[in-house]
Amino acid sequence: MRISQHLFTWHCLLSKSTRTHAFGTPHSHFDSNSRRFLSSTGGTEKSLENKEFSTEYHAPVMWKECIDSLLNCERSQARTDDSDDSDREPLIFIDGTLGGGGHSAALLQKLNAGDIVFGCDVDSEALETASNRLGKYMDHDGKELPFFIPVQSNFGELDSTVTEAKHPVTQQTIVGEGVDGILLDLGVSSHQIDTAERGFAFMKDGPLDMRMGQNAMSGLTAADICNEFDQMELQKIFSKYSDEPRAKTVAKAIVSNRPLSTTRELVDAIGTVTPTYAKQKRKGLTATCARVFQSLRIVVNAEDKVLDRVLSIVCPTLIRQGGRLVVMSYHSMEDRATKRIMRDGTVERRKNIDQRDIYGNYAGPPKPFKPVGKRQKARNEEVEENPRARSAVLRVAERLDS
């Protein structure tokens, strides 16, 4: 067996995936029935649209759309003002891609006292950063603020890690009948991209690494792939994970310019067969490098396999009836898998998705979700402020009766 095959087999078993974000504003209480924001003194605050949840760590994309979608879950809509907070069963949400905590901060600011947000990330640095920023939601009695509970976990393993978490006051298991919503903001954070040492950015010179989370100290690197995989394997990776139109040519150039150890060397190799500028922008050097780096990152961190599990197993297991699955994707592979799981109940392509019995009743495989609305894109104003929001696609689904 070739070295590349050994590496790929080992990598599939050990690789992890993560994403990081950021946050930042003071707390206010949210009345889910009247949809108003109440300050600690009881006055009405300005809309959250005037607030800012970005930091140098990351700017969370479409945070308002994400949080509004989560809060439109069945149990949130059923809440009324005539019951005391202490009598309400808490809402429970999971931010499966916590990072710096931007989306969690926005969600916590809208929740009632005693509600719970799990912030999950496999990256210990991201978890520590978010926990420090959201510390006021962690050490209290739950009478005035919602709870933030950090959990170090890959989002593909939430069905085993979150279910073991204990309530900070009662010490009882929190997740029993399920959670009211899960948010997955996929991809790579600004912090990771801007850190040259991580090897994600083709605009900065650094080691050809691209490992994330627990996999950052071991496992397959992008350099291993470029130097050990044969031309055909590289071509398949670039075609499958980034729809690279020059997959064969780029793969051949990488093999011809081995060994490669830095991001600059990889860019130079790609540049030998790619024009700096092209009539079709997607065929220029910048766009080509972005696609190649993306596909390498996906393979290094087994992102497709982790995404498959979280969508197919974790989310249907954890989300209760009427709860929401909110997913933000940044490339076609992620969005395609998300669309299929929400529409068909599987990430695999189905030829006949609408199977019916002789009475016209649906008779196909179980469908745990139904799509809610159409896919959403970031507004032009947000893209102007944060160009990385340009490729984001937001999809929402509701959990059906299991």
N, C-alpha and C positions, 0 to 999 in steps of 0.2 A: 504493500500500500504506500502511495506517495506521502511525503511529509505533509502536503497540503490537506490530504484527506484525513490524516491523523488529527491535525489541528482543527479541521472543521468539525469532526465528530466530537472532540473534547470541548470545543467552543459551544456547541449546541446544548451541551449538558450544563455548562457552568455560567454562560453569559447572563448578565442582568441588563436592565434598562431603566432609565430615569429621566426626569425632566425637572428643571428648576425655574422658580419665579421670584417675585418680590412683592412688597406691600407698603402701606403706611399711613393710616389716619386715626384720629381719636375715635373713641367709641360713641355710638348713639343707639338708642333703643328703637326697634322697628315694630310698628303695629301692623301685623300681617293682614288685618281685615280692612283697615282704612288706608293702608299703603302710605302711611306718613312716617317721617323720621322724627323721633322725639329725643331731645337732648337730655342730659342728666338732670337738668333743672326743670324738665317738663315742657319746654318750649319747642316749637317746630323748627327743625334745622333745614338748611338749604338742601336741595336735591344732591344726591351723591354724584351727579354728573359734574359738579363743581369740585369734587374731591379728587385727590391724586393718589393712586396706589402703586406708583412706580418708584423704584429706587435705582441706584447704580447697579444693583444685582440683576434686575430684570424689570421689564415693563409688561405686565399681564395684558394679554390681548382679549378684546371683547368681554371684559370682566362684567360689565353691566348685563349684557345679554346672557352670559353664563349664569349669573346669580339669579336673575329674574326667572330663567328657565327652571332652575332647581326649586325655587320657592313657589312655583306653580304646581307642585306635587299635590296629591290628593289630600293628605292630612294637613298641609299648610293652609289650603283653601278652606278646609272645614273648620278652622279655628274661629272662635267668636270672641267678642270683647266682654261678654257677660260672665265669663268664667275666670276665676283667679289663676294667676300663673302657677301657683303651687299645685293646682288641681289638674293641670295640663300634662299629658304625657309628652316628654320632650321630643322635638324633632331631631333626627340624627342624620348627618351628612358626612360624606367622605370626600376629601380632596386627595385623590389618588396620586397626584403629581405636585406635591406641595412646593418644593423649591424654597424661595424666599418668603412665600406666604401671601402673595398679592390677592389671589382669589379667596383664600381663607379669610383674610382680613376684611374684604368686602362682604363676605357672607356673614361673618360673626357680627358685623356692625348692623346687620338687618335682622338678626335673630332675637328671640325673647330670652329672658333669664332661664337658665337651666337647660337650654337646648345644647346640642353637642356637635362639634366639628372635629373629625379625625383628620389630621394632617399627616400624610404618609409620603415618605421618600426613602430611597435606599442609600442616598448620599448623606453621610453623617455631617458634612460641612453645611449642606443646604438645610438639614434638619435643625442644626444648632442655630443657624442664622434666623430661620423663621421662628423658632421657639423663643429666642431672645426678643424679637420684635413683638410677638404675641403673648408675652409673659403675663400680662394683666388678666388674660382670659384663662390662666392655668391654675393659679393659687388663690381660690376663693370658695365661698360656700354655695354658689349657684343661685343666690336670692336676687342678685341684681344684674349679673352678667351671664352670658352663655359660656360654655366650656370649650377650650381648645385642648385636644389631646394629641400630642405628637407620637407617631409610631414609625419606627425604622423598618421599612418593608418595601420590597419591590411590588409594584401595583399588580403584578401577576400572582402574588401570594396573599392578597388581602383577605381571602376567604378563610385563611388559617391564622393570620396575625391579628386582624382587627377583632375577630370573634373572641379572642382571649383577653382583650383589654378590659380593665376594671374601672368602674366609676370612681372619680377622684374623691368623692365624699362618702358614698355608701359602700364602696369596694365590691359592689355587685357587678356581674357581667352585664355589659351595656347592650350588646347586639343580641337580641333574642329572636324577635319576629322579623328582623331585617332592618334596613336603613331606608331613609326617605329619598336619597339621591346620591349619585356618585358623579363626580366631575373628573374628567381625564383631559388634561391639556398636553397633548403629545409633542414630541420633537425635542429640540435642544434650546436651552436658555441663552439669553444674551451673555450671561456670566461665563458659561462654558465656551461659547463661541469666541468671546473676547480674551479668554485666557490662552495664550499661545502655547503654553506647556501642555495643554490637553490635546492639541493637534487637530481640532475641529475646523479651524479657519484657514482657508486657502489664501487669504489676504495677509496672513501673518506667518512668519517662519517659525517652526517649532518641530518637535519630534512627531513622527508619523504614528500617532498613538490611537486616539479616539475612544479609549475605554472609559466607561462611566460607572459610578456607584461602586459597589463591592467588587466589581470586575476591574477597577482602576489599578489594582496592584498585581493582578495576575490575568492569565487568559490571553486570548488572541489579540493582536494589535493590527492596525491598518498596514503597518510595515510587513508583518507576517504574510498578510494576504497578497500584497503587491509583489513580494519577493519569492513566495513559495507556490502560490496558485498558478496553474498553467493558463495559457492564453484563452482557451475555451471556457474555463471556469470564471475568469475575470469578465469575459464577454457576457456570460449569463447573468452575473451579478449586476453589471451596469444596465443590462436590458430589463431585468426583472424589477430592480428596486429604484430605478430612476428614469426608465424609458429613454435611455441615452441613444440618440439616433446614430452616433458614431461608435457604438459599443465595441465592434470588432477592431476598428482602427485604433481606438484609444487603448484597448487591451494589448494590442500588438506593440504599441509605443512603450507601454509600461514594461513589458517583457524585454524589449530591446534596450532599455535604459537602466536595468537592474545593476547593482542593488540600489534601492531607495530607502533613505532613513529619515528624511525631513519632508515637511509639507512643501517647501520650496522646490525640492528635487522632484516631487510628484507633479507640481504645477508645470515645471520646465519640461517634464516628459510629455505631459498632455499638450503643451504648447508646440511641440515638434510636429504635431499633426492637426492642430487647431488654430485658425486665424484669430488674431487678437480681436478683430472686429469682423462682423459678417452682416450681410444684408438682412438675414433673419437673425434677430437678436439671440434666439435660443441656441444658435450654432456658433456663437462667439466663444472666446476663451473663458470669460467670467461665468457664463451660464453653464458651459460644459464642466468646468471645475466644480461648480456648486452641485451638479448632479452626481459627478463621480465621488466627491467627498460624502455626499448624502448616502449613496449606496454602500460605501465602505463602512460608514458608521452603523448602518442598519445591520450589516453582517457581523461586525465586531461585537455588537451588543445584543444580537439575536432579537432585535426589536419586533420582527414579524411574528416570531413564536410567542413572545411575551404578550403582544397585542392580541393574538389569537386567543390565548388563554383568558385574559382579563375580559374580553368581550363575550366569549362563548361560555365560560364557566363561572368566573368570579362575579360578574355583574348580575347575571340571572339568579345566582345563588343568594347574593346579599340584598338586592333591592326588593322591597316589599311591593305588594300590589298597589298601583297608583303612584309609585315612586318614579323618579326621573333618572335617566341616563343622559348625561351631557358630555359630548366629546368634541374636542377641537383638534382638527388634523392639519398637517402642513404639507403633505404630499399625497400623490394619488394612491399609493399602496394603503396608507392609513385610512384615507377617506373611503376607498372602495370597501375595505373590511368593515368599517363602521356602518356604511350604507347597507351592506348585505345583512349584517347581524340585526339591524333595526327593522329591515323590511322582510327578510327571509328566515331569520333565526339561525343563520350559519354564515361563516365568512367564506365558505366554499361557493363557487359558482354553481347555480342550479339552472337546468334547462327548463324544467317544469315546476315553477314555484307556486302555482295556484291549483293544486290537486283537489278535486272534488269527488264526493261520492254520488250515487245515483239520485240523491235528494238535493244535491247542490250544496251540501255542507263541506267545509274545508276538511280534507282528509290527509294532508301532508304532515311532515315532521312538525313538532311543536314550535310555535313562534312566541318567544317570551316577551317581545316588545312590539309596540306599534309606533311608527314615526309620528312626531308632533311637528306640524308645519313643514316648511321647506328649509333647505340648507341656508345658512346665513354667511355673509362675507363682512369683513370689517368695513366700517364707513370710511369714505374718502378722507374725512378729517383725521381719523385715527391713523390711517396709512401714511398721511403726510407727516404726522408726528412720530410714527414708529413704522418705518418701511418694512420691518420684518413681519408686520401684520398682513401684508399684501397677500400671502399665500394661504392664510388661515381660512378654514372652512368649519363652521359650527353646525352640528346636527344634534337633535334632541329626540328622545323616545320615552314612552311611558311603559312601565312594567304592567303586563297583563296578568290576569288571574292565573296563578301557577297550576 
